[in-house]
Each structure stands twice: as structure tokens, then as C-alpha cells.
């Protein structure tokens, strides 16, 4: 089987391990994650790696370097999914990492290679993302472990239910000399396809602001309340959502999204008295993002005042933009060129484990084309030739590191 076929087949095999039959849904340390670990462990061991699961539920395969004190290169991505996901977001980066080690054919390098399948990145179950990668950089404290899901279980409870000990979280932290972190990932957007390019070298990851925005009015009878006497929270929210789209489109490279809305009391014959909405704002420059958030919240206040409503907001996430390491990024670009492909540089609008690992070590990231620009959807795909291209670039990248550190 060709390498592209093999990697894709393995991703689809892992996709079958799901919480919902007929869909791909796999949240933090849910029961199907045991089966994902079992398959990956087999493939890692076949490639010559020793394998363990740390206390955060990260699956970690280690391929020894030429000497016992060799530094390590970490290659990884996440094993969890959004609800009703595709087969490649996250998983592809882990399976490609295993394929990279397998392609070494037993050759020992001047550094070890650790493949990490992070237990959580999406933030679906607990509303708190990057649990797996935060464990590696040491930012999972006892307070975070008390975060609870919709059923009342805490992160610590989930870890114990998976057969692990949350008291050992500190042991998951990366120690010793580390050359850096490399992540393969589907682009999750249409840029590479529009350029007819298989690969893209990521230069930075956009910062994110996530908020909850509320409009409070007055619930009342839909048939007996005249239009001019209404305090309709949903009408105010609708006006504001239009402003979000219009105002964000006027700022280059800014994206702003209202992806979730809840109206109360939620009956067809009752004027909405309260509306809660999500707001997601992203840009590669933090100042631009902060100014946009302020502008959109000011707009909410102005709309509310004019409609005799009350607007409020709560900041849920303020993730700064993260630049990838300049040296590793240049090496990755050289590796892409050495493999015979165009060295296209681009930023990522989506968050990734690489932005967390970059707090602790140099990080680099390689995108693979997403056919149709589709992700977080069952139709998500990847091309066999693009997988082969990514693996070739990864091997050239490793060879460059070997020349420097071998």
C-alpha cells in the first residue's frame, strides 16, 4: 500500500472509534479513546517506539536517539474531535508522525523523536481547550482540574474514570533538552486549494477572543404587545449580528462569528426577553483583534440603548496570537522546497496545539490542503498525494535537524 493510502486508511480506522454510531464524535477521554490508543500503540510499537499514556491521557510514543542523553523532537496533534467531525482533523498529524518514524527504517538520529497524541484540543466536553498540550507545558493546575462538564463530572473525574491519576499531572510536563515541536495538520480552509498547492508552511496562529454577549429586554405576549412598545431582545440581537458581519468584513484579515444563539423563553408566541450569543473574533495582530472586540461591544451597547434593552458581555477566552519559531519555520520551508513543492507561507486562523507548545519550545507547523476547504464536517478529506508530500517534507526536515544536531 502506498504511504498516502496507508495513512488515510489508518485515519479512517481511528474515525470508527466514536461515541455516536454513524458520526465521528470523540471528546476528552471518552470510552472510544481507549480503542484509539490501542490502535495507535500497535502502530507505534511496530515502528520501534516505546509507548506510554501520561496522566492527562496523552498517548506518547518515543523513538530513541543515537545516545541516551539525546535531545528530542516532538511531533504531535490531537485525538479528540468536535461533534459530527471529519476523519482527519488532529488525527492526521499523529498518524503522519508515526509514518515519519516508520520511514526512518530503524535509523537512529542525533535526537529522539516523540510522537504525542493529545487527549484534548477542541474544548467540547469542558469548554476548556488544549487540556492535552497544556499538560506538556505545565499549565494544568488544580483549579483547572475542577472544571466540570454538563453532567457535573470534573476534568479530574474524567482522568480517574479513564484509569489514570490526576495527581500525576505534573509528570506529563516536558523535561530535558527539546529541539522543538512539529505539527502536521489539514488547513481547514480553502487557501491552499485555491492556489493548487499541497502544502503550506504556517508562520503564525491568529489570536482569539471568545465571549458571551447578552441582550436583556422584556418577554411579553406576541399578539397583544404593539410593535412600538416592545423590548424585543431577539430583534436587538439580530441587528447586532448583522453589524458583526458588516463591521468585521471592513477590517482586512479579521474574522468575527456569532455561532450560537439562545433566546428565552423560546416560544413562538412570546417576545424574547433574553438572548445569549457567542462571539468569536480572530486576527494575527492582537491590537487589531482587541480594537475589533471593543468596537463590536460598543455597537451592542448602542443598539441596546436605542431599543431600551440592556447589553452585557463576559470574556471566556483571550488567546494571544502566536508566531511560529523563525528558524524552524525556515527549515520547514527549505524541506518543502527540497521535496519539490512550492514553499508557500501562510497564517492559521484556527487554534492548534502548536500555539500552546510554542510557550515552552520552538514550534513549527505544516498545513496540508483541505479539498473543498471543508473541516469539522463528515465530508472533510485529504489527498493521498498531499500526504506523501507532507511525509517527504517531514523527512527532509528531520535530515536538516540531523545535520545540525547529529
JOMOZI-V174706 format. One record per residue. N is the residue number from 1. PSI is psi in radians with two decimals (NA if undefined). OMEGA is omega in radians with two decimals (none if undefined). Layout:
n={N & N}
psi={PSI & PSI}
omega={OMEGA & OMEGA}
This chain:
n={1 & 2 & 3 & 4 & 5 & 6 & 7 & 8 & 9 & 10 & 11 & 12 & 13 & 14 & 15 & 16 & 17 & 18 & 19 & 20 & 21 & 22 & 23 & 24 & 25 & 26 & 27 & 28 & 29 & 30 & 31 & 32 & 33 & 34 & 35 & 36 & 37 & 38 & 39 & 40 & 41 & 42 & 43 & 44 & 45 & 46 & 47 & 48 & 49 & 50 & 51 & 52 & 53 & 54 & 55 & 56 & 57 & 58 & 59 & 60 & 61 & 62 & 63 & 64 & 65 & 66 & 67 & 68 & 69 & 70 & 71 & 72 & 73 & 74 & 75 & 76 & 77 & 78 & 79 & 80 & 81 & 82 & 83 & 84 & 85 & 86 & 87 & 88 & 89 & 90 & 91 & 92 & 93 & 94 & 95 & 96 & 97 & 98 & 99 & 100 & 101 & 102 & 103 & 104 & 105 & 106 & 107 & 108 & 109 & 110 & 111 & 112 & 113 & 114 & 115 & 116 & 117 & 118 & 119 & 120 & 121 & 122 & 123 & 124 & 125 & 126 & 127 & 128 & 129 & 130 & 131 & 132 & 133 & 134 & 135 & 136 & 137 & 138 & 139 & 140 & 141 & 142 & 143 & 144 & 145 & 146 & 147 & 148 & 149 & 150 & 151 & 152 & 153 & 154 & 155 & 156 & 157 & 158 & 159 & 160 & 161 & 162 & 163 & 164 & 165 & 166 & 167 & 168 & 169 & 170 & 171 & 172 & 173 & 174 & 175 & 176 & 177 & 178 & 179 & 180 & 181 & 182 & 183 & 184 & 185 & 186 & 187 & 188 & 189 & 190 & 191 & 192 & 193 & 194 & 195 & 196 & 197 & 198 & 199 & 200 & 201 & 202 & 203 & 204 & 205 & 206 & 207 & 208 & 209 & 210 & 211 & 212 & 213 & 214 & 215 & 216 & 217 & 218 & 219 & 220 & 221 & 222 & 223 & 224 & 225 & 226 & 227 & 228 & 229 & 230 & 231 & 232 & 233 & 234 & 235 & 236 & 237 & 238 & 239 & 240 & 241 & 242 & 243 & 244 & 245 & 246 & 247 & 248 & 249 & 250 & 251 & 252 & 253 & 254 & 255 & 256 & 257 & 258 & 259 & 260 & 261 & 262 & 263 & 264 & 265 & 266 & 267 & 268 & 269 & 270 & 271 & 272 & 273 & 274 & 275 & 276 & 277 & 278 & 279 & 280 & 281 & 282 & 283 & 284 & 285 & 286 & 287 & 288 & 289 & 290 & 291 & 292 & 293 & 294 & 295 & 296 & 297 & 298 & 299 & 300 & 301 & 302 & 303 & 304 & 305 & 306 & 307 & 308 & 309 & 310 & 311 & 312 & 313 & 314 & 315 & 316 & 317 & 318 & 319 & 320 & 321 & 322 & 323 & 324 & 325 & 326 & 327 & 328 & 329 & 330 & 331 & 332 & 333 & 334 & 335 & 336 & 337 & 338 & 339 & 340 & 341 & 342 & 343 & 344 & 345 & 346 & 347 & 348 & 349 & 350 & 351 & 352 & 353 & 354 & 355 & 356 & 357 & 358 & 359 & 360 & 361 & 362 & 363 & 364 & 365 & 366 & 367 & 368 & 369 & 370 & 371 & 372 & 373 & 374 & 375 & 376 & 377 & 378 & 379 & 380 & 381 & 382 & 383 & 384 & 385 & 386 & 387 & 388 & 389 & 390 & 391 & 392 & 393 & 394 & 395 & 396 & 397 & 398 & 399 & 400 & 401 & 402 & 403 & 404 & 405 & 406}
psi={2.33 & 2.69 & -0.71 & -0.74 & -0.75 & -0.80 & -0.78 & -0.72 & -0.70 & -0.70 & -0.73 & -0.56 & -0.76 & -0.56 & -0.40 & -0.25 & 1.70 & 2.73 & -0.36 & 1.90 & 2.34 & -0.20 & 2.89 & 1.81 & 2.09 & 1.79 & -3.13 & 2.03 & 0.60 & 2.91 & -0.72 & -0.32 & -0.48 & -0.74 & -0.63 & -0.81 & -0.72 & -0.79 & -0.83 & -0.66 & -0.76 & -0.83 & -0.66 & -0.79 & -0.64 & -0.50 & 0.00 & 0.34 & 2.61 & 2.55 & 2.45 & 2.86 & 2.16 & 3.11 & -0.21 & 0.04 & 0.21 & 2.29 & 2.18 & 2.04 & 2.27 & 2.22 & 2.02 & 2.53 & -3.09 & -0.45 & 2.77 & -0.51 & 0.32 & 2.50 & 3.09 & 2.64 & 2.25 & 2.28 & 2.25 & 3.12 & -2.96 & 2.72 & -0.21 & 2.96 & 2.91 & 2.91 & 2.43 & 0.93 & -3.08 & -3.13 & 0.01 & -0.38 & 2.07 & -1.14 & -0.72 & -0.71 & -0.59 & -0.82 & -0.67 & -0.63 & -0.75 & -0.71 & -0.61 & -0.80 & -0.74 & -0.67 & -0.30 & -0.35 & 0.58 & -0.10 & 2.26 & 2.42 & 3.02 & 0.07 & 2.69 & 2.83 & 2.14 & 2.16 & 2.18 & 2.18 & 1.79 & 2.41 & -0.45 & 2.38 & -0.51 & -0.40 & 0.34 & -0.90 & -0.73 & 0.02 & 0.29 & 1.90 & 2.93 & 0.59 & -0.77 & -0.89 & -0.52 & -0.57 & -0.65 & -0.53 & -0.01 & 0.49 & 0.39 & 1.72 & 3.13 & -0.56 & -0.78 & -0.69 & -0.25 & -0.12 & 2.37 & 2.64 & -3.06 & -0.39 & 0.02 & -0.03 & 2.43 & 2.93 & -0.73 & -0.70 & -0.75 & -0.67 & -0.78 & -0.71 & -0.43 & -0.05 & 0.35 & 2.94 & 1.95 & -0.35 & -0.29 & 0.18 & -0.69 & -0.48 & -0.23 & -0.28 & 2.41 & 2.25 & 2.84 & 3.01 & 2.27 & 2.21 & -0.49 & -3.02 & 2.37 & 2.30 & 2.20 & 2.42 & 2.54 & 2.60 & -0.65 & 0.46 & 3.13 & 0.03 & -0.91 & -0.71 & -0.69 & -0.46 & -0.06 & 0.80 & 2.46 & -0.51 & 2.68 & 2.36 & 2.11 & 2.26 & -0.52 & 2.78 & 2.23 & 2.55 & 2.74 & 2.42 & 2.21 & 2.27 & 2.81 & 2.25 & 2.36 & 2.48 & 2.21 & 2.23 & -2.25 & 2.07 & 2.41 & 3.02 & 2.29 & -0.39 & -0.38 & -0.10 & 1.97 & 2.65 & -0.68 & -0.13 & 0.18 & 2.59 & 1.31 & 1.84 & -0.59 & -0.64 & -0.71 & -0.72 & -0.70 & -0.73 & -0.72 & -0.69 & -0.72 & -0.67 & -0.64 & -0.85 & -0.82 & -0.81 & -0.63 & -0.65 & -0.34 & -0.12 & 2.07 & 2.30 & 0.00 & 2.43 & 2.39 & 2.35 & 2.32 & 1.80 & -0.20 & 2.39 & 2.36 & 2.10 & 2.43 & 2.47 & -0.07 & 0.57 & 2.56 & -0.40 & 0.39 & 2.28 & 2.33 & 2.21 & -0.33 & 2.41 & 2.31 & 2.37 & 2.67 & 2.63 & 2.20 & 2.05 & 2.30 & 2.49 & 2.68 & -0.22 & 2.09 & -0.62 & -0.73 & -0.75 & -0.79 & -0.72 & -0.65 & -0.75 & -0.80 & -0.77 & -0.75 & -0.63 & -0.63 & -0.69 & -0.68 & -0.73 & -0.74 & -0.74 & -0.74 & -0.75 & -0.73 & -0.52 & 0.14 & 0.76 & 3.04 & 2.19 & 2.47 & 2.88 & 2.74 & 2.20 & 2.17 & -0.54 & 2.32 & 1.51 & 2.06 & 2.71 & 2.57 & 2.19 & 2.42 & 2.71 & 2.23 & -0.73 & -0.85 & -0.61 & -0.73 & -0.70 & -0.68 & -0.68 & -0.73 & -0.66 & -0.68 & -0.78 & -0.71 & -0.42 & -0.05 & 0.31 & 2.85 & 2.34 & 1.48 & 2.20 & 2.46 & 2.81 & 2.84 & 2.21 & -0.29 & 2.65 & 2.62 & 2.84 & -0.49 & -0.56 & -0.49 & -0.81 & -0.51 & -0.31 & -0.44 & -0.41 & 2.86 & 2.43 & 2.55 & 2.74 & 2.40 & 2.18 & 2.54 & 2.52 & 2.42 & 1.83 & 2.23 & -0.01 & 0.38 & 2.33 & 2.94 & 0.71 & 2.56 & -0.42 & 0.00 & 2.42 & 3.01 & 2.64 & 2.46 & -0.75 & -0.60 & -0.64 & -0.78 & -0.68 & -0.74 & -0.71 & -0.72 & -0.76 & -0.69 & -0.70 & -0.68 & -0.64 & -0.81 & -0.71 & -0.65 & -0.77 & -0.66 & -0.70 & -0.56 & -0.68 & -0.03 & NA}
omega={3.08 & -3.03 & 3.12 & 3.11 & -3.09 & -3.13 & -3.14 & 3.13 & 3.13 & 3.09 & -3.13 & 3.06 & 3.13 & 3.13 & 3.14 & 3.11 & -2.95 & 3.07 & -3.07 & 3.08 & -3.12 & 3.11 & 3.03 & 3.11 & -3.09 & -3.10 & -3.01 & 3.04 & 2.99 & -3.05 & -3.13 & 3.14 & 3.06 & -3.11 & 3.04 & 3.12 & -3.10 & 3.13 & -3.12 & 3.11 & 3.12 & -3.11 & 3.11 & -3.14 & 3.08 & 3.13 & 3.07 & -3.12 & 2.89 & -2.95 & 3.03 & 3.02 & -3.14 & -3.01 & 3.04 & 3.13 & 3.07 & 3.05 & -3.00 & 3.10 & -3.07 & 3.09 & -3.02 & 2.97 & -3.06 & 3.14 & -3.08 & -3.09 & -3.10 & 3.01 & -3.12 & 2.92 & 3.10 & 3.08 & -3.11 & 3.01 & -2.97 & -3.10 & 3.13 & -3.12 & 2.88 & 3.04 & 3.09 & -3.03 & 2.96 & -2.99 & -2.94 & 3.13 & -3.14 & -3.07 & -3.10 & -3.11 & 3.12 & -3.12 & 3.08 & 3.08 & 3.09 & 3.12 & 3.11 & 3.11 & 3.12 & -3.10 & 3.07 & 3.06 & 3.14 & 3.14 & 3.12 & -3.08 & 3.07 & 3.09 & 3.04 & 3.09 & 3.09 & 3.08 & -3.09 & 2.97 & -3.05 & -3.07 & -3.04 & 3.06 & -2.93 & -3.13 & -3.04 & -2.99 & -3.04 & -3.08 & -3.10 & -3.02 & 2.99 & 3.13 & -3.10 & -3.09 & 3.08 & 3.11 & -3.12 & -3.14 & 3.01 & -3.11 & 3.01 & -3.13 & -3.07 & 3.13 & 3.12 & -3.10 & 3.11 & 3.11 & -3.03 & 3.09 & -3.07 & 3.13 & 3.11 & 3.11 & 3.12 & 3.05 & 3.11 & 3.09 & -3.13 & 3.12 & 3.12 & -3.13 & 3.13 & 3.12 & -3.11 & -3.09 & -3.12 & 3.10 & -3.12 & -3.09 & -3.11 & -3.13 & 3.11 & -3.07 & 3.12 & 3.07 & 3.13 & -3.08 & -3.13 & -3.13 & -3.14 & -3.09 & 3.10 & 3.12 & 2.95 & -3.12 & 2.99 & -3.08 & -3.06 & 3.13 & -2.98 & -2.96 & -3.10 & 3.11 & -3.14 & 3.12 & -3.08 & 3.14 & -3.12 & -2.98 & 3.04 & 3.13 & -3.06 & 3.12 & -3.14 & 3.10 & -3.05 & 3.00 & -3.08 & 2.92 & 3.08 & -3.08 & 2.87 & -3.14 & -3.10 & 2.93 & 3.13 & 3.08 & -3.13 & 3.09 & -3.13 & -3.08 & -3.09 & -3.07 & -3.01 & -3.11 & 3.14 & -3.08 & -3.04 & 3.12 & -3.10 & 2.94 & -2.97 & -3.11 & -3.11 & 3.08 & 3.07 & 3.11 & -3.14 & 3.11 & -3.13 & 3.11 & 3.07 & 3.12 & 3.10 & -3.14 & -3.09 & -3.06 & 3.12 & -3.14 & -3.11 & -3.12 & -3.10 & 3.05 & 3.09 & 2.99 & 3.11 & -3.00 & 2.89 & -3.01 & -3.10 & 3.13 & 3.12 & 3.13 & 3.11 & 0.15 & 3.02 & 3.09 & -3.06 & -3.11 & 3.12 & 3.04 & -3.11 & 3.12 & -3.11 & 3.10 & 3.03 & -3.12 & 2.97 & 3.00 & 3.14 & -3.11 & -3.08 & 3.05 & -3.14 & 3.07 & -3.04 & -3.13 & 3.11 & -3.14 & -3.12 & 3.13 & 3.13 & 3.12 & 3.14 & -3.13 & -3.11 & 3.09 & 3.05 & 3.11 & 3.10 & 3.12 & -3.12 & 3.11 & -3.14 & -3.12 & -3.11 & -3.08 & -3.11 & 3.06 & 3.03 & 3.11 & 3.07 & -3.13 & 3.06 & 3.11 & -3.13 & -3.12 & 3.04 & -3.07 & -3.11 & 3.04 & -3.09 & 3.05 & 3.01 & -3.09 & -3.04 & -3.09 & 3.14 & 3.11 & 3.11 & 3.08 & 3.13 & 3.08 & 3.08 & 3.14 & 3.10 & 3.13 & -3.14 & 3.12 & 3.07 & -3.08 & 3.13 & 3.12 & -3.12 & 3.13 & -3.07 & 3.03 & 3.11 & 3.05 & 3.13 & 3.05 & -3.12 & 3.10 & -3.14 & -3.12 & 3.09 & 3.13 & -3.14 & 3.05 & -2.99 & -3.02 & 3.04 & -3.09 & 3.09 & -3.06 & 3.13 & 3.09 & 2.95 & 3.14 & 3.04 & 3.13 & -3.10 & -3.09 & -2.98 & 3.02 & -3.05 & -3.06 & 3.14 & -3.13 & 3.09 & -3.06 & 3.02 & -3.09 & 3.14 & -3.11 & 3.13 & 3.07 & 3.11 & 3.11 & 3.13 & 3.12 & 3.10 & 3.12 & 3.11 & 3.12 & 3.07 & 3.09 & 3.11 & 3.12 & 3.09 & 3.09 & 3.14 & 3.13 & -3.11 & -2.98 & -3.09 & none}
